[in-house]
Amino acid sequence: MRAHCPELDALVRHVRSFATMLTERRGERLLDWLDAVRQDDLPSLHTLAAGIDRDRDAVIAGLTLPWNSGVVEGHVNRIKMFKRQMFGRAGFDLLRKRVLLAS
C-alpha cells in the first residue's frame, strides 16, 4: 500500500521518526521533524505540528529530560474515577475520605 500511496508512506515515515525521537529521548530533533512534516501535504500532521509548536519548549523538555508526571497523572486519574463512581450521591467530604482511605 505504501508503494502506491506516497501520502501514506510519508505519514509512516513521520510517525516512526517521532516514535524514535520519543523512545530515544532525542528532543533536539524536534525542530527538524516539524520542518519535515510541514513540507509534506498531510493536513492531520500539520494540525499536530501546530499544536506542538504552541508549546515547543515543553515538548522538547518532555522528549529530552528523564522526568515525567506519570505518577501524578495516575493519582489524578484514580481520583476522577472515584468521583465518577460517586456522581450525584455525595459531596466533597465523602470523596476526600475515599481518597485518603484508599491511599
N, C-alpha and C positions, 0 to 999 in steps of 0.2 A: 504494500500500500504506500509506503514511504517513497518508493521509487517513482510512483505515478502521481504523487501529490507533494509538490515542493513545500507547500504551507505546513503540511503535517510533519515533513522532515525537519523543517526549521523549528517548529514547535517542540519536537522531541529533543533536538539539539539544545535548545534553550533550557528546557526543563531539566535535562540531565546535567547541563553545566551548572545550573543553580543548585541542584542536589549535591553535586561535588563540592561546590563552594560552601554549602551548608555543613556537610559531613566532615570536611577537612578544615573547617574554620578559616576560610580564605576571604574574609570580608574586604580585603584590599582589591579584590577582583570585581567588586560590585559595580563600580562606575563603568568599567569596560563591558560588563554584562548588560547594563542598562543601555549603553550606546548600541550594542549589537541587537538588542530587542527592538529598539526604535528604528533600526534600518530595515527590518522586515515588515511585511504587511500583515500583522497579526493583531487586530484590534483588542482582543481579550488580554493579550500580554501588554499592550500599550497601557491599558487600564491598570494592570498590576504595576507596571513600571512607574506610572504617575503616582500611585499610592505609595510606593516605596520611596519615591523622590520627595514626597511631602515630609517624610521623617527619616531622611537618609542617614543622618548621624546615628540614630538609634538602631537602624537596621545594620549598619556597618558594625556597630558595637556588638549587636546580637550575633552576628556572623563571625566575629573575631574573638571576643572575650569568653573565658570559660564559665562565667557566672550566668545564672538564669533565674527566673522567678517561678520555676515549675512547682516547687513546694507550696509557695503562697497561692498560686492558681489552684492547686489541688485542694487546699483548705477552703478557698472561696467557692469552688465547685461543690464541696461537701455541704457547706452552709446553705447554698442555694437549693440543694436537694432537700435538706431539712425544711426549708421554707416552703418549697413546693408541696411536700408531703402534708404540711400543716395548713395549707391555703384555706382561709376562711374560718378556721377553727380556733385559733389562738393568736395572742399578740406577741410583742417583743419579749416579755418576761419568760414565756414558755420556750420560745426559740433560744433565748440566752441559756436557759437551764439545759436544754437538749445539747447545745453546742459544748457547754462546759462539761457535762457528764459523759459525752462521747469521746472526749479527749483523753 
